[in-house]
Amino acid sequence: MADEHRWVAGCCKGNANAVPPILPTDAAITECPYKAHCVNCGGPHHADSRKCKFWDHRFDQQWINVKYAEVRQRHIDSRSHPNNLRPVA
């Protein structure tokens, strides 16, 4: 997975369509220069780290479903927060 990081991770693969364009991480750099961010729990580690609480529950589908439902609800709540709503013209 670490071998593929440079090509699949948004932090290292760059974005030519961004304004200004974001260059990919230099191939000479062997380690990712950015802080790790777990896509499962949001913690400061990689998603496949044993530090992640999702690792302990990786075979507990019910626990995972509950946690993802909580994350989805927080996302919906943050999008509907009054400070995030645009005025209607």
N, C-alpha and C positions, 0 to 999 in steps of 0.2 A: 504494500500500500504506500509506503514512503517513496518508492520509486516512481509511482504514478502521481504523487502529490502535485508536482510542478505543472502537470498537464490538466488536472481536473479541479484543483482548488482555486476558488476565485481570488484568493489573496496572491497567488503566484503566477497564474496564467495570464494576467493582464486583461485589458479591455480596450481594443482599438476603437470602439464606438463611443467611448466616454469622451467628455469635453472637459479638460484636455485628455487626450488618450493616455491610458495607463499602460506602461511597458511591462512585459513579463519579467519575472525575477531572472537575473543573470544566471546562465547555465553553469558558470564556474562556482556558484554558491551551492554548497551541498545541503545545508540546513535551511529551512524556511525562516526568513528574517522577521516574520510577523508573530505576534502572540497567538497561541493556540486558542481556539474557541470551539467548544463542543456543540454540535448542532442538535444534540438530544436534550441536554440539560442546561446549556449556556455557560457551563463552567470553564475555567481556564486550563483546559486540557484537550487533547484530541478525542474524537468520538470513539475511537477504539481503545482508549485508555482504561486500565483497571481501576483508576481513581474515580471513574464515572459511576454514579449510583445506578445507571442503566445497566452497567456490566453485571452487577450482582443479581439483577432481575431479568437478564437477557432471555431466559426461558419461561418467564412468567408473563404470558400474553395478556392476562387480565390486568396486571399491574401496569404494563406498558400502555394499554388502551386507556386506562384512567389518567395516567400522566399526560399522554398526548391530548386527551380531551381537555385537561386543565390548560395546557399550553394554547390550544386553539381558542378556548374561551377568553383567555387573557388577551390574545391577539384581537379577537372581535371586540372586546371591551375597550381596548386602547384605540381602535379605529373609530368607535362610536363616541369617544369622549368629547364633550363640548368644545374643548380647545382644538380638536383635530377636524372639526366640521368647517366646511367652507361656506361662506354666506351665499344665499341664493340670489342671483341677479334678476 
